[in-house]
Amino acid sequence: MPRALPSKERKEVILMAKRILVPLDRSDAAQSVLPLVADMARSNGATVRLLHVAPIPRERVTDDGRLVAYASQEMERIEFDRREYLKTAEAELEGVPVESVVRFGSPAREIIVEADAFGADLIAVTGRRRGWFRQMLGGVVAKLFRRSDVPVLLLAAR
């Protein structure tokens, strides 16, 4: 279980982050973290990795009961679509080294796996205003706080 850092150490980790992971879910709320991340990255010479986690497509059953196994083609389509989305988000990080990754699976789990693979020293996320407390109790952000060994910076969505 991750341990909480003392306040001074927390500030140092945030201010000195060199590898920042930013999970995005295609919402305006999630993208509102980008201006702050851009400023932090420019000040520290940090690299930012944008991440989108999509659900794994399931097989479909047609109206007449036939099973259509299309998951691999659907994953390719989704990955292309999400990469295009991440390219637009990259534009908000002008002057910052940026990498983009699309993963499939459970958001909290994949964010933690990607943070490890990237060697992230900070995960920057937003909490939505509406239902924020409820989301914190059982959402992706709460799981990150409980399970991640990497510090998580939570910003209120604008």
ZAMARGU-4260 file (C-alpha; in steps of 0.2 Angstrom, whole numbers, plus 5000, padded with zeros to 4 digits):
<rodrens>
0) 5000/5000/5000 | 5007/5017/4995 | 5012/5028/5010 | 5008/5046/5011 | 5022/5058/5009
5) 5025/5072/5021 | 5019/5089/5014 | 5036/5096/5010 | 5041/5080/5001 | 5025/5080/4992
10) 5028/5097/4985 | 5046/5093/4980 | 5040/5077/4970 | 5027/5088/4961 | 5038/5102/4958
15) 5053/5092/4952 | 5043/5079/4942 | 5053/5074/4926 | 5041/5061/4919 | 5023/5065/4921
20) 5009/5053/4916 | 4992/5062/4911 | 4977/5050/4909 | 4964/5058/4898 | 4946/5051/4895
25) 4941/5063/4881 | 4932/5074/4893 | 4935/5093/4894 | 4937/5090/4913 | 4951/5078/4910
30) 4960/5090/4898 | 4959/5105/4910 | 4975/5098/4918 | 4985/5101/4903 | 4989/5119/4905
35) 4996/5116/4922 | 5006/5101/4917 | 5013/5110/4902 | 5019/5124/4914 | 5027/5111/4926
40) 5035/5101/4912 | 5043/5117/4904 | 5050/5123/4921 | 5057/5105/4925 | 5062/5100/4907
45) 5050/5085/4910 | 5043/5073/4898 | 5024/5071/4897 | 5015/5055/4892 | 4997/5056/4888
50) 4987/5040/4890 | 4970/5035/4885 | 4962/5019/4891 | 4948/5012/4881 | 4937/4997/4886
55) 4941/4981/4877 | 4928/4978/4863 | 4917/4963/4865 | 4910/4952/4852 | 4892/4956/4846
60) 4877/4946/4842 | 4867/4951/4827 | 4848/4952/4827 | 4846/4935/4820 | 4858/4928/4834
65) 4874/4926/4824 | 4890/4929/4833 | 4901/4942/4825 | 4919/4942/4831 | 4925/4959/4827
70) 4935/4964/4842 | 4952/4965/4833 | 4945/4976/4820 | 4936/4987/4832 | 4952/4988/4843
75) 4961/4995/4828 | 4948/5007/4824 | 4947/5013/4842 | 4965/5014/4844 | 4966/5025/4828
80) 4952/5036/4834 | 4960/5038/4852 | 4977/5042/4844 | 4969/5056/4834 | 4961/5063/4850
85) 4978/5062/4859 | 4986/5072/4845 | 4974/5086/4848 | 4978/5086/4866 | 4997/5086/4862
90) 4994/5103/4854 | 4991/5110/4871 | 5008/5105/4877 | 5018/5115/4864 | 5037/5115/4868
95) 5036/5100/4879 | 5042/5083/4875 | 5026/5072/4873 | 5023/5054/4870 | 5005/5046/4868
100) 4999/5029/4872 | 4982/5020/4870 | 4979/5005/4881 | 4964/4994/4883 | 4957/4987/4899
105) 4952/4993/4916 | 4957/5012/4918 | 4964/5012/4935 | 4974/4996/4932 | 4981/5002/4915
110) 4986/5019/4922 | 4996/5010/4936 | 5004/4998/4923 | 5008/5013/4911 | 5015/5023/4925
115) 5027/5009/4929 | 5032/5006/4911 | 5035/5025/4908 | 5044/5027/4925 | 5033/5041/4929
120) 5036/5051/4945 | 5019/5059/4945 | 5002/5055/4938 | 4991/5071/4935 | 4972/5069/4935
125) 4957/5079/4938 | 4941/5076/4948 | 4925/5081/4941 | 4915/5094/4950 | 4898/5086/4949
130) 4898/5071/4960 | 4916/5073/4964 | 4915/5066/4982 | 4905/5051/4975 | 4918/5048/4962
135) 4932/5049/4975 | 4924/5036/4985 | 4923/5023/4971 | 4930/5030/4955 | 4946/5028/4945
140) 4955/5042/4955 | 4951/5034/4972 | 4959/5018/4965 | 4974/5027/4960 | 4976/5035/4977
145) 4975/5017/4985 | 4985/5007/4973 | 4998/5018/4965 | 5016/5019/4971 | 5018/5035/4960
150) 5012/5051/4968 | 4995/5057/4961 | 4991/5075/4959 | 4973/5079/4959 | 4966/5095/4952
155) 4948/5101/4952 | 4941/5101/4935 | 4938/5119/4928
</rodrens>
